[in-house]
Amino acid sequence: MSMPYGERRRLRKAERALCAADPRLVAMFSVFADLTTGESLPQREQFPPRRAFPVLAVCAIAAVAAALARLTVRAARAVARALQRAYAACHVLISRKRGSRPPRGAISRQQSPWG
């Protein structure tokens, strides 16, 4: 059974700390390891393999949803800006016919795409 890297690293760190703290414990552990070499673990001590698929699937779905939300917000902003520009341009054309002033923020004559 393989363990994730982080768990192996923590176990090695704990092993080094125990070896440094009690050399007699190291000798006893090496004798125990020699005696139990080749034996399999009892059934109750064996864990089923961990499946990372559900976690990865949820993360992938969340990432896709976030990307779609970001695109949707950007598209909505772009549409809103385009509608504002179109309204301002139409208002400029209408106000020219009536002879009234265009609203604040409207496209000026130099900026107007219709010249």
C-alpha positions in Angstrom: 0.0 0.0 0.0 1.5 3.3 -1.0 0.9 6.5 1.1 0.8 10.1 0.0 4.1 11.9 0.1 3.1 14.2 3.0 2.3 11.2 5.2 5.5 9.4 4.3 7.4 12.6 5.1 5.7 13.0 8.5 6.5 9.4 9.4 10.1 9.8 8.5 10.3 12.9 10.6 8.7 11.1 13.6 11.1 8.1 13.1 14.1 10.4 13.1 12.9 12.1 16.3 12.3 8.8 18.0 15.8 7.5 17.0 17.4 10.6 18.3 15.5 10.4 21.6 15.9 6.7 22.4 18.7 4.6 20.9 17.5 1.5 22.8 14.1 1.8 21.1 15.9 1.7 17.7 17.6 -1.6 18.6 14.3 -3.1 19.8 12.5 -2.0 16.6 15.2 -3.5 14.4 14.8 -6.9 16.2 11.1 -6.7 15.8 11.5 -5.9 12.1 13.8 -8.9 11.6 11.3 -11.2 13.3 8.3 -10.1 11.3 9.9 -9.9 7.9 7.7 -11.6 5.3 4.5 -11.7 7.4 1.4 -10.1 6.1 -0.7 -7.6 8.1 -3.8 -9.0 9.8 -7.0 -8.3 7.9 -8.3 -5.8 10.5 -5.2 -3.7 10.1 -5.4 -3.4 6.3 -7.1 -0.4 4.9 -8.9 -0.3 1.6 -7.1 1.8 -1.1 -8.0 5.4 -1.1 -9.7 6.7 -4.2 -8.9 10.2 -5.1 -11.4 10.3 -8.0 -14.4 11.8 -6.2 -12.2 14.6 -4.8 -10.6 15.3 -8.1 -14.0 15.3 -9.9 -15.4 17.8 -7.4 -12.4 20.0 -7.8 -12.6 19.9 -11.6 -16.3 20.6 -11.6 -15.8 23.6 -9.3 -13.0 24.9 -11.5 -15.1 24.7 -14.6 -18.1 26.3 -12.8 -15.8 29.2 -11.6 -14.5 29.7 -15.2 -18.0 29.7 -16.6 -19.1 32.2 -14.0 -16.2 34.5 -14.8 -16.9 34.3 -18.5 -20.6 34.9 -17.9 -19.8 38.0 -15.8 -17.3 39.3 -18.5 -19.8 38.7 -21.3 -22.6 40.5 -19.3 -20.3 43.4 -18.7 -19.4 43.5 -22.4 -23.0 43.4 -23.4 -23.9 46.2 -20.9 -21.1 48.4 -22.3 -22.2 47.8 -25.8 -25.8 48.6 -25.0 -24.6 51.8 -23.2 -22.6 52.9 -26.2 -25.5 52.1 -28.6 -27.9 54.1 -26.4 -25.6 57.0 -26.3 -25.0 56.9 -30.0 -28.7 56.8 -30.8 -29.4 59.6 -28.3 -26.7 61.7 -30.0 -28.4 61.1 -33.4 -31.8 61.9 -32.0 -30.7 65.0 -30.2 -29.1 66.3 -33.4 -32.4 66.1 -35.2 -34.2 67.8 -32.3 -31.5 70.3 -31.7 -31.2 69.5 -28.0 -28.1 68.7 -25.9 -26.9 65.1 -25.7 -26.9 63.5 -22.2 -23.7 63.6 -20.1 -21.3 60.8 -21.1 -22.7 60.5 -24.6 -20.4 60.0 -27.5 -19.0 63.3 -28.9 -19.1 64.1 -32.6 -15.4 63.1 -33.0 -16.0 59.7 -31.3 -19.2 58.9 -33.1 -18.8 56.0 -35.5 -21.4 57.6 -37.8 -19.4 60.8 -38.3 
